[in-house]
């Protein structure tokens, strides 16, 4: 009986010590040091990027809870490249002992959900493997895209992205499967009198190699038109200067001709190549200033 009481006493002490330690860890947590460490890690992955957070706290199960985290271009001002409402970063602690960095992340951003993983084989970030899944991100509140492309895209964005790099000097490779639902492209400068394009559903399959993005598959279906797209985008440090080399087909539907009756007559007068109601087009120029032409 006395032995059981003694054990309960020590169990109570142990629990008290653990609770006090957890409280001290929470209130005395070196948030600034962790923010600097994350910023340094992001910069190693890409020297042009930086990291800031409104709040960083330890969380259970063992992880970091980041509120108001943002990744930004360190040499420019403007909207963040990425901004999360909240994000949990969970390291694989046993692998840290072998100088390997494995992180799992989950959280919310732009009213949607994000999950992913990051693997660094060395502390300098030269070898990277990462995968990201996201669902129902609201592009209407993603200010960075509108700021850099000078056009506005709305809709719910989902997909997954895989990226790998074997050297700090290599551009890396990757692939992505992307979907946009209930979207719209609002053009800064109307093309053939068209100020906006319905993007009811878009499916894209992309591959990245040597800063060149190849569109393997691009399909658009909408109330106003259907379209297909293929080609490449040569990425530049300033995203809006990325060079376009794209070709595709566009099939105007009844709703499109009803909304833009003058376009139907214009297309007839231009005598462009048409097959089964589909017109052929090319997009050149840059992301910031694309040039659209019928073939």
C-alpha positions as CSV (number, residue, x, y, z in Angstrom):
1,X,0.0,0.0,0.0
2,X,2.8,2.3,1.0
3,X,4.7,1.3,-2.1
4,X,1.8,2.1,-4.4
5,X,1.3,5.5,-2.7
6,X,5.1,6.2,-3.1
7,X,4.8,5.4,-6.8
8,X,1.8,7.6,-7.3
9,X,3.7,10.4,-5.5
10,X,6.7,10.1,-7.9
11,X,4.4,9.8,-10.9
12,X,2.8,13.0,-9.9
13,X,6.2,14.7,-9.6
14,X,7.2,13.4,-13.0
15,X,4.0,14.7,-14.6
16,X,4.5,18.1,-12.9
17,X,8.1,18.3,-14.2
18,X,7.0,17.4,-17.8
19,X,4.1,20.0,-17.7
20,X,6.5,22.7,-16.5
21,X,9.1,21.8,-19.1
22,X,6.5,21.9,-21.8
23,X,5.2,25.3,-20.6
24,X,8.7,26.7,-20.5
25,X,9.4,25.3,-24.0
26,X,6.3,27.0,-25.3
27,X,6.8,30.4,-23.7
28,X,10.6,30.5,-24.0
29,X,10.7,29.0,-27.5
30,X,13.4,30.7,-29.6
31,X,11.1,31.7,-32.4
32,X,13.5,34.2,-34.0
33,X,16.3,31.6,-34.1
34,X,13.9,29.1,-35.8
35,X,12.7,31.8,-38.3
36,X,16.4,32.6,-39.2
37,X,17.0,28.9,-39.7
38,X,14.0,28.5,-42.0
39,X,15.0,31.6,-43.9
40,X,18.6,30.2,-44.3
41,X,17.2,26.9,-45.5
42,X,14.9,28.6,-48.0
43,X,17.8,30.7,-49.3
44,X,19.9,27.6,-49.8
45,X,17.2,26.1,-51.9
46,X,16.9,29.3,-53.9
47,X,19.1,32.4,-53.1
48,X,16.5,34.7,-54.5
49,X,13.9,33.7,-51.9
50,X,13.5,34.7,-48.2
51,X,11.2,33.7,-45.4
52,X,9.2,35.5,-42.7
53,X,6.5,34.5,-40.2
54,X,4.1,36.3,-37.8
55,X,4.4,33.5,-35.2
56,X,6.3,30.2,-34.7
57,X,5.5,27.9,-31.9
58,X,6.2,24.2,-30.9
59,X,3.3,21.9,-31.5
60,X,2.1,18.4,-30.6
61,X,2.8,15.8,-32.1
62,X,6.4,17.2,-32.2
63,X,6.4,19.8,-34.9
64,X,6.5,23.6,-35.6
65,X,3.3,25.6,-36.1
66,X,3.9,28.6,-38.3
67,X,1.2,31.3,-38.5
68,X,1.3,33.9,-41.3
69,X,4.4,32.4,-42.9
70,X,5.4,34.0,-46.2
71,X,8.1,33.2,-48.8
72,X,9.1,36.3,-50.8
73,X,11.5,37.5,-53.5
74,X,14.4,39.0,-51.4
75,X,15.4,41.6,-54.0
76,X,12.0,43.1,-54.8
77,X,9.0,44.4,-53.1
78,X,5.4,43.3,-53.7
79,X,3.1,40.4,-52.9
80,X,4.6,37.2,-51.4
81,X,5.5,34.3,-53.7
82,X,3.6,32.1,-51.2
83,X,1.7,33.0,-48.0
84,X,0.2,30.4,-45.7
85,X,-2.5,31.0,-43.1
86,X,-1.0,28.2,-40.9
87,X,1.5,25.5,-41.5
88,X,2.8,22.5,-39.5
89,X,6.4,21.5,-40.3
90,X,7.3,18.1,-38.8
91,X,10.9,17.0,-39.1
92,X,12.1,13.4,-39.1
93,X,14.3,13.7,-36.0
94,X,16.2,10.5,-36.4
95,X,17.5,11.4,-39.9
96,X,18.8,14.7,-38.6
97,X,21.5,12.8,-36.7
98,X,22.8,11.6,-40.1
99,X,22.9,15.2,-41.5
100,X,19.9,14.6,-43.6
101,X,16.8,16.8,-43.5
102,X,13.4,15.2,-44.0
103,X,10.4,17.5,-43.4
104,X,6.7,16.8,-43.7
105,X,4.3,19.8,-43.9
106,X,0.6,20.4,-43.9
107,X,-1.5,23.5,-43.6
108,X,-3.8,26.0,-45.2
109,X,-3.2,28.7,-47.8
110,X,-5.4,30.8,-50.0
111,X,-8.5,29.2,-48.5
112,X,-7.2,25.7,-49.6
113,X,-5.2,22.8,-48.1
114,X,-1.6,21.9,-48.7
115,X,0.5,18.8,-47.9
116,X,4.0,17.9,-48.9
117,X,7.5,16.7,-48.1
118,X,11.0,18.0,-48.5
119,X,14.2,15.9,-48.4
120,X,17.7,17.5,-48.3
121,X,20.7,15.1,-48.5
122,X,23.1,17.7,-47.1
123,X,23.0,20.8,-44.9
124,X,23.9,23.0,-47.9
125,X,20.8,22.1,-49.8
126,X,22.5,21.0,-52.9
127,X,20.5,17.8,-53.3
128,X,16.8,18.3,-53.0
129,X,13.7,16.1,-53.5
130,X,10.3,17.5,-52.8
131,X,6.6,16.8,-53.5
132,X,3.6,19.1,-52.9
133,X,-0.1,18.4,-53.0
134,X,-2.6,21.2,-52.9
135,X,-6.4,21.3,-53.1
136,X,-8.9,24.2,-53.8
137,X,-6.5,27.1,-53.6
138,X,-8.4,30.3,-54.5
139,X,-6.4,32.1,-57.2
140,X,-8.7,35.1,-56.8
141,X,-6.8,36.0,-53.6
142,X,-3.3,35.0,-54.9
143,X,-1.9,38.5,-55.5
144,X,1.6,37.4,-56.6
145,X,0.3,35.8,-59.9
146,X,-1.8,38.9,-60.9
147,X,1.1,41.2,-60.0
148,X,3.7,39.3,-62.1
149,X,1.5,38.4,-65.1
150,X,-0.4,41.6,-65.2
151,X,-3.5,39.6,-65.8
152,X,-6.0,38.3,-63.3
153,X,-6.9,34.6,-63.1
154,X,-9.6,33.3,-60.8
155,X,-10.8,29.8,-59.9
156,X,-10.1,26.9,-57.6
157,X,-6.6,25.5,-58.2
158,X,-5.6,21.9,-57.3
159,X,-2.8,19.5,-58.2
160,X,0.6,18.1,-57.3
161,X,4.2,19.1,-58.1
162,X,7.4,17.0,-57.9
163,X,10.8,18.7,-58.0
164,X,14.4,17.4,-57.7
165,X,17.9,18.9,-58.0
166,X,21.2,17.1,-57.7
167,X,23.5,20.1,-57.5
168,X,23.4,23.7,-56.3
169,X,24.4,24.9,-59.8
170,X,21.9,22.6,-61.7
171,X,18.4,24.0,-62.5
172,X,16.7,20.9,-61.5
173,X,13.9,18.8,-63.0
174,X,10.2,18.3,-62.1
175,X,6.8,17.6,-63.2
176,X,3.3,18.8,-62.3
177,X,-0.3,17.8,-62.8
178,X,-2.6,20.8,-62.4
179,X,-6.3,21.5,-62.5
180,X,-8.3,24.7,-62.4
181,X,-12.1,24.7,-61.9
182,X,-14.7,27.5,-62.2
183,X,-12.0,29.9,-63.5
184,X,-11.7,33.0,-65.6
185,X,-8.9,34.8,-67.3
186,X,-9.3,38.6,-67.2
187,X,-7.0,40.2,-69.8
188,X,-5.3,43.5,-69.1
189,X,-5.4,44.3,-72.9
190,X,-8.4,42.9,-74.8
191,X,-7.5,40.5,-77.7
192,X,-9.9,40.8,-80.7
193,X,-12.2,42.7,-78.4
194,X,-12.2,39.9,-75.8
195,X,-11.6,41.2,-72.3
196,X,-12.1,37.9,-70.4
197,X,-12.2,34.2,-71.1
198,X,-14.2,31.5,-69.3
199,X,-12.0,28.8,-67.8
200,X,-14.6,26.4,-66.5
201,X,-12.1,23.5,-66.4
202,X,-8.4,23.3,-67.2
203,X,-6.1,20.2,-67.0
204,X,-2.4,20.6,-67.5
205,X,0.5,18.1,-67.5
206,X,3.9,19.9,-67.2
207,X,7.6,18.9,-67.2
208,X,10.5,21.0,-66.1
209,X,14.1,20.6,-67.4
210,X,16.9,23.1,-67.6
211,X,14.5,26.1,-66.8
212,X,12.3,24.9,-69.7
213,X,8.7,24.1,-68.9
214,X,7.1,21.7,-71.5
215,X,3.4,21.6,-71.7
216,X,2.8,17.9,-72.3
217,X,-1.0,18.2,-72.1
218,X,-3.2,21.2,-72.0
219,X,-7.0,21.0,-72.2
220,X,-9.6,23.7,-71.6
221,X,-13.3,23.2,-71.5
222,X,-15.8,25.9,-70.9
223,X,-19.2,27.4,-71.6
224,X,-17.8,29.7,-74.2
225,X,-15.1,27.7,-75.9
226,X,-12.9,24.6,-75.8
227,X,-9.2,24.7,-76.4
228,X,-6.0,22.6,-76.4
229,X,-2.4,23.8,-75.9
230,X,1.1,22.4,-76.2
231,X,4.6,23.9,-76.4
232,X,7.2,25.3,-74.0
233,X,7.9,28.2,-71.6
234,X,11.5,29.3,-71.0
235,X,11.6,30.5,-67.5
236,X,13.5,33.7,-66.5
237,X,14.4,35.1,-63.0
238,X,11.7,37.7,-63.5
239,X,8.6,35.5,-64.2
240,X,6.9,38.0,-66.5
241,X,9.9,37.9,-68.8
242,X,9.6,34.1,-69.4
243,X,9.5,33.4,-73.1
244,X,6.5,31.7,-74.7
245,X,6.5,29.2,-77.6
246,X,3.0,27.7,-77.6
247,X,0.5,26.4,-80.2
248,X,-2.9,25.1,-79.9
249,X,-6.5,24.9,-81.1
250,X,-9.6,26.9,-80.1
251,X,-13.2,25.9,-80.7
252,X,-15.7,28.8,-80.1
253,X,-19.1,27.6,-78.9
254,X,-22.5,29.0,-79.3
255,X,-22.3,31.0,-76.1
256,X,-19.1,32.6,-77.3
257,X,-20.6,33.8,-80.6
258,X,-23.6,35.1,-78.7
259,X,-21.4,37.1,-76.4
260,X,-19.1,38.4,-79.1
261,X,-21.2,38.4,-82.4
262,X,-18.6,40.5,-84.2
263,X,-15.9,37.8,-83.7
264,X,-17.7,35.3,-85.9
265,X,-17.8,37.6,-88.9
266,X,-14.2,38.6,-88.2
267,X,-13.0,35.0,-88.2
268,X,-14.8,34.4,-91.5
269,X,-13.2,37.4,-93.1
270,X,-9.7,36.4,-91.9
271,X,-10.1,33.1,-93.7
272,X,-7.9,31.3,-91.2
273,X,-7.5,27.6,-91.2
274,X,-10.5,25.9,-89.6
275,X,-11.2,22.2,-89.1
276,X,-14.4,20.9,-87.5
277,X,-15.0,24.3,-86.0
278,X,-11.5,24.6,-84.5
279,X,-9.1,27.4,-85.2
280,X,-5.3,27.1,-84.9
281,X,-3.3,29.7,-82.9
282,X,0.1,30.5,-81.6
283,X,1.2,32.4,-78.4
284,X,4.6,34.0,-78.4
285,X,6.2,36.9,-76.5
286,X,6.4,36.7,-72.7
287,X,4.2,35.9,-69.8
288,X,3.9,39.6,-69.0
289,X,3.2,40.6,-72.7
290,X,1.9,37.5,-74.6
291,X,1.2,37.8,-78.3
292,X,-1.7,35.8,-79.7
293,X,-2.1,35.1,-83.4
294,X,-4.3,32.9,-85.5
295,X,-2.5,30.6,-88.0
